[in-house]
Each structure stands twice: as C-alpha cells, then as structure tokens.
Amino acid sequence: MSEKNIFVFVVCGATEHIKTLNFSVKYLRKFSKNKIIVITDKKRNKIEIEHNNILDISTPTHFDHHQASIYLKTGFNKFLDMSHNYCYLDSDVIALSERVDEIFLHKYGPVTFAADHCKLNFFSATAVKCPCKDTFNERKKRFAEILNSVIPGYDFDRDFNSVYTKIIGRKIESAIHEPLNNISFLTKLYLRKIAPSFLPLKITEDIVYSRKNKAWMDCGGNKISDVILDYYTEIKKRSSFRYKKIQSKWVEKGKGEVFDSQGCIHLQEMIKKKFSIDITDNTWQHWNGGVFLFNKESVDFLDTWHQYSLGIFEDKKWNTRDQGTLIATVWKFHLQHQKLLPQEFNFIADYDNPNVRFKDGIGFTLNNFKTVFNPNFIHVYHHFGNKNWNIWQGIEKALEIS
C-alpha cells in the first residue's frame, strides 16, 4: 500500500461543535486534494456530520463528550492505519487556500505542532485549577466597577476594551519590555506631557496622541483613551487602584497589575508532581494542539500523551484539556526545542488581541501589520462566525461567502 497524506478531524456531541466541523470540512474539501477522515462516536452526536468518510469509534460511556474527544484525538495510533501521513485539525480550523496540502512538507521529528498564542506561564491557570486566573479576573472586575461608577456614561466593556485602546496598551507594554527596540517611541511617550504640540506620537496611522487634548485621538479627532486619567483623583479617592505613569500601568495596591497577570508556575508544579517531569523554562513557547502532523514515527509520543490525558480526567486539580498533558509529553521526549509549523498553517485568531486583524487588500496580521499573512489555515478558537469581527469578515472574503 502506498503512503498517503490524510487530514483527520475529531468531533463528539454538541450541535455547535458539529456545525463548526461541517463548515470547516466543506472548505477543506474545496481546497485539498487529499483524503479527509472524521473520527467520532456517532451515538453521542446531536446532529449529522456532513461528510462521507466517517470512522465511528465507541468511546467509554463514563466519559463526557469533551473527554471522549480527547480520548479519540490522543489515541489516533489505536484507530488509524499508521503507515500513512496524517494532519489533525481541530473542528474550528478553516482552510483558506489551495496551498493547504503543503502542510505535509513541514514534518519535523516524531510529531510536528505549531506555536500557541501564549507562553507556558500564561497558559498555566487554564490547564490546572489554581486560584491565579480567578484572582486576576476579580481584580479586573473591581477596576471595571470603579470606572463605571466614577465616569459618567462610561462602559468598561464598550469603552476600555475597544480595539484602539487595546492597541495603545499593547504598544506601550511591548515598548517597555523591549526598550532597545522602541527607543524613539519610549522617548516620545515619556515626554508626551511636555513635548510641543507639533510632535505627534503615532501608534498607527489611525491613532495619534494629542498634547492639546491630553488624550489619544482617532483619525476623526475623537478621544480614544486617557479619559480615565481625567478622573484619576476620584478613582484614587474611592479605591486602591493607582496609575503608574512611567510604566503606563494600572495597579491595585498590594495586589498587582490590573491587565497583566504575569502568569504562574502552578502547571509546572503539577506536571512535576504527577508525571515527575521537570520543566525548566516557565516562559517556554508551548505548542498549540489544534493542528499537528503525525505518522508511524509518532506512536510512542501519542501513547504517552494519551496515557497522560486519561490520567488527569479524574484528577480534581486539573482541568479537562489536552494541552497541559501535551506540554508534559513534549518535555518527556526532550522535544521542547524542535522546529514548529509555520504560522501560515495555524494562524491563531485571538479575538481579545487587538493586534490580530484583517484589512481588505492587505491581509491578516498577528502584530498590527508589522508583518502580513495570507494564511492557509486559520484557527478561530472563539467567536466562530462573528460577522462583526474583521477577522471573520476576512475569512468570508477569502472563501467568497456573500
């Protein structure tokens, strides 16, 4: 039997996930010349899968649908003919071009994954049940309540979380963490209150700091941010929140920053305790489990990932996810420095990151158009189908959806 390149999806249960899968399979069929398999447990599914090549696998009945999906995804070597080359895709990974089949040219090592959109320390509180994520979210909630009460007509979700405001915050944060690469920007930032009015500070072509108005302005002359600072005295009087001017950061006295959680080490600790694996780099770029290549060389890796994943299902200290166990498996096999898939094969669309955008005639970007992509696969892990999001508008344009 000749070796083939095959795409494979996994889905179990809810209507929402199967509808997402049906959308993604439809467009992969449009662009790919390769075989596509969907692995499922049919008795769990609420609606029909719209595909003609389905592998029906019975999963343990005591698993919920999410656990059953992980059981199938990490157990591929038990269900598939491993003499072929496979590319796994999450159901929310959408094919956007005829170059999708080129992903099989990028196999490195026993398995090949792409980078996730965050580092290990920031993912930690998502993988395990530690208090850090709740503590951070509670701090943001208290800050939002203060702003909504102090500033007339202010709505935190609408105003502070606007795309423009987030771009400003991310630009300042990046500049402070990489000062040598942002000397010009930082110089203007620190001098902005005393600089002459003719010296603008641009974040993008659409956003300029106005000394006259003491605020960031959009291209229409509307105030974007810094409106909060106009009420700083009242915020300080009513709460323990303070603004650090040099760093351009909000903090709650004695409790930490409002918009930078700093991550935590709890996932590292849990991996050490449960699997006896030392992870020495808390800022390691962990892998995203939504797209990966595997074949007969992957059996040992998949067996371990499968074993680790099933091992946390009944552990109340872990959340039901496969990424934490993936991290443990990567480090067990000493693959943490292995080459990753190019971003064009797993462009992760993070709705909450204002630097992830689309512009008609330009393309997609992860860094506010410092670099531009025309991705072959885009991973829409939340806000799937949100027509008000410019990323989804770009997807529709690429797929010629009217």
N, C-alpha and C positions, 0 to 999 in steps of 0.2 A: 504494500500500500504506500503510495507516495505521500510525502509530508505536505500538509495543507496549513494555510493560515485561516483561523476561525475566530470570529467575535462571539463573545458569550455574555449574556445578561442573567441576572437573578432577580426574581420578584416573588413575594408571598403576601397574600392577604388583602389589604385595604384597596378600595376603589381608586383612591387618589394615586397610589403608587403604580397601579396597573395602567391608569390613564397616562401617567407620565411615561411609563415604559412604552406604551403604544405609540406615543408621539415620537419618542427617540428612535424606536425600531424603524418606523416609517421612513425617517430621513437617513438613517444609516443604510437602509436598503437602496435608497435613491443614489447614494454616493459610492458605496462599496461594491466591489466585485466578489467579495469573499462570502463564505457561508456564515450565517448568523444563527446561534442557538440560544433559546431562552430556557433556563432551568427554573423549575417551580415545583410547588406541591399543590396540584390543582384543587384538592379538596379544601384548601384554605382560601381560595380566591373568591372575591365577591362578584367580579365580572370577568368576561372572557379576555384572554390575551389575543391580540390581533396579529398573529404570526403563525406560519405553517410548520415551523421546526421547533417543537417544544419537547423538552426532556422532563418527564414527570417523575419526581423523586419523593418518596414518602419520608417525611421528617418526623422525629419523635413528637408524640402528641402532647407531651407536657411542656414543650417549648411554645412561647408566644410567637407571633408572626416575625417579629424582629429577630429573635433568637434563631428561628428556622432559616431566615435569610442568611444569617452569619454562618450557620451550620453548612449550608449549601455553598456559600462563597468561599469559605476557607477549606472546604473538602473537595475541591474540584478533582483532585487526583483519584478520588474514590468513584467518581461518576463519569469521567470523560476518558476517551482514548488519548493517553498522554504521548502518543507518537507524533502528534501534531503540535503546531504553534498556536497559542491562544492569546487573545486580548480580552480581558474582562473590562466591562463598562458598567458603572452604576446606571440605574434607570434614568437619572437626571443628567446624563452626559449626552450632549446633542452633537451629531455630525454636521459640519458646516461646509465641507468642501470635498472635491473629488480626490484630495490627497490623503484621505483618512487611512487608506491601506498602507501608506508609507510608514505607519507606526511600527510595523513589524520589522523594519530595518534598524530599529533602535533597541534591540535586545542586548542587554549587558548583564553578565553574571547569571546566577540561577533564577533570579526574578528581576523585573525592572519596573519601578514605580516613578511617579513624578513627585515633585516637592509639594507640600501642603502650603496653605497661605499664611501659616504662623509657625513659630518655633515651639519646641518642646515645652518650655516653661509656661507659655501662654495657653497651650492645649491641656495642660495638666489637670486643671479643675473641671474640665469637660469629661475626662476619662475616668476619674475617680471621685468618690463622694467626700470631698474635703470642704471646709467652710469658706474657702477663699472666694469662690465665684459669687456666693450669696452675699458675703461681706462687701465685695466690690459693688454689686448691683444695688445693695441697700444704701451705700454711700451716694451713688448717682441719683437714687430715688429721693433722698433727703435734699440733695442740691436742687433737683428739679422742683420740688415742693417750695423751696425758698424762692427760687426765681419766679415761679408762677404767682406767688403771693406778693412779692415785692414790686415787680414791674407791671404796670397797668397794661392789660391786653396781651401780655407775653404768654406764649405757649411753648413749653420746653421742647416737646416732640416736634412741633412745627418749625420753630424759630432756631433753636440752638442746634438741632440736628439737620439743618438744611445742608445741601451739598456744598454751598460756598463756605459756610462756617467750618465744615469738616475739612475742606481743602486747606483753609488757613491754618487750622490746628495741626494737621499732619505736616504741613510745610515747616512750621515753627519747630515741631518735635523733631523732624528729620535734621533740620539745621543744627539744633542744639546737640544732637547725638553724633553728628558728623561735621564738626566745626571747620575742619580744614577744607572740606568740600563746599562750604557755604559761607566763606569769609565775607563776601560782598553783601549777601543777604543779611547776615547777622549784624554787620556794621550798621546798615540802614535800619534794622529792626531796633537795635539798642538806642539809636539816635533819633528815632522817629518823632519823639515828642518835642525835640528842639531843632530838628532839621528844617531848613527853609521849605516853604510850601511848594516850591517848584521841583523838589526832589521826591518823586513818587516812589513808592515801594510796591512793585508788582508781584503778585503771586501767579496769576495767569493774565492773559490779555483782557479777561473779563473782570479782574479784581485788583483794585489799587487802594493803598492806604492814603487817606486824605488828612493832612495835618490840620487843615482848616476845620474840618468836621470832627477831627479826632476819632475817626472810625474807618473801617474798611468799607469801600463803596463798590457797587457793581457798575457795569458799563452804562446803566441808566441813571446813575447818580443816587441810587438808593443805598441807605446804610445797611450793611450786612451784619457785622458783629461789633463788639466793643460797646454795644448798647448796655450790656451787663455792667461794664465798668462805670457807666454813668450812675449806677445805683450801688456802687461798691460800699459806700459809707453805711447805707441802710442794711445791706447784706451782712456786713461786719457786725452791725449793732444787733441784728436779730439771730445770728447764727455763729458757728465756729468755723465757717468757711472763710478762707483767705486767698488772695491772689498774689502770686509771686511774679513780680513784674519782669525780673531778669529772665526767668525761665518761661514766662508767659504760661503759667500753670495754676490751676485751682487746686487747693488742698483743704482737707478738713483737719484742724489742729489735732495732733496726736494720733491721727488715724490713717493718713496717707493721701495720695493724689486721687482726684475725682475721676480722671479719664485715662489713667494709665495704671493698670492693675499690677504691673511688674511680674505677673505670673507667680508660680510657686514650685516647690520641689516635691510635692506630695506624690506625683506619679512616679518619679524616680524612686522614692522611698518604698512605694507599694510594689514596684517591679522587683526591687532588691529583696523585699520580704517574701514575696510569693514565688518568684522564679529564680532567685539567687543570681541575678544578673546586675552587674554594676554598669550604670550609665554615667559616664564621667563628664559629660557636657550638657548642662541644663539648657543651653541655648542652641542645641543641635536642631538643624532643619529636618523635622520629621517628615515622613512620607505620607502622601495622600492615597487612601485606599480605593479611590473611585475609578482609577484606570491603572491596569498593570498587565505586563506580559509574562507568560509562563509556558513551560513545556516539560518534557521528561526530566530536565535538569532541576526542576523546581520541587520535586516530590518531598525531599527532606524538609525544605522550608515550609511547604504547605502543611505537612503533617504536624510540625511544631506549632505553627500559627493556629491550626485547627484545635489542637490539644489545649493550648493556652486560652483560646477564646471560649471553648466549652468550660474550661476550668474557672472562669470568672462569673458564669451565669448565676450561680447560687451564692456568690460572694457579695454580701451586702455593702462592702466597701468600694465596689466597682460599679460603674455604670455599664449598661449593656451596649457596648460598642466594640468594634474590632481594631480601632486604631491604636489603643493602648497596648494590646497584645501584639500588634504588628511592630510597634516600637521595640518591645521586648525581644521579638523574634529576630529583627534586624541586628540588634546588638549581640544576640547569642551567636549568630553566624558571622559576626565581625564584618558586616556589610555597610556600616554607617557612612563610609566614605565612597561608596560605589556611585558611579555616574548615574544621573537621573534622566528621565524622559524630557525632551524639550518642552517648554511651556505651551507651545502651539498644539500639543497633543493632550493637554489637560489645562486649559485656560480656566482658572477657578474664579467664578463671578461672585464676588462678595458684595452683597447689596449695601452693607454698612461701611464699606471702604469707598470714600469719595474719589479716590484716585483710579478706581476701576470704572472706566467709562467707555462710551462709544460715540463717535462723531461720524455722521454721514460724509462720505468722500475721503475720510482719513482712516478709520478703522477702530479697533479695540485697543485699549491700553490698561495696564496694571499700575502705571505710575504717572498719571495725569499727562500723558502724551510725550514724556521724555523718550519713550520707545513705543512703537505701534505694532500690533499684531493683526494678522488675518488668520485666526485660529482654525485648525482642522476639527478639533473637538472643544466644546465649551461646556463647563461643568456648572450647572445652575442649581446649587445645593439648597437654596432657599429663594422664595419669591418667584418660583417657576410659573411662567405665564403672566407675570405682572406687566401689563401693557403700558403702564405709566413710567416704567423703568427704561432708561435709554439703552441699557444692555439688551433687554428683551426686544426693543424696537430694532436694534442692530441684528439680532437673531432672525427676526421676521424678514428683515430686508435681505439677509444672506440666503434665507430659504425661499424668498419670493412669496411670502404669505401676505395676502391682501387683507 
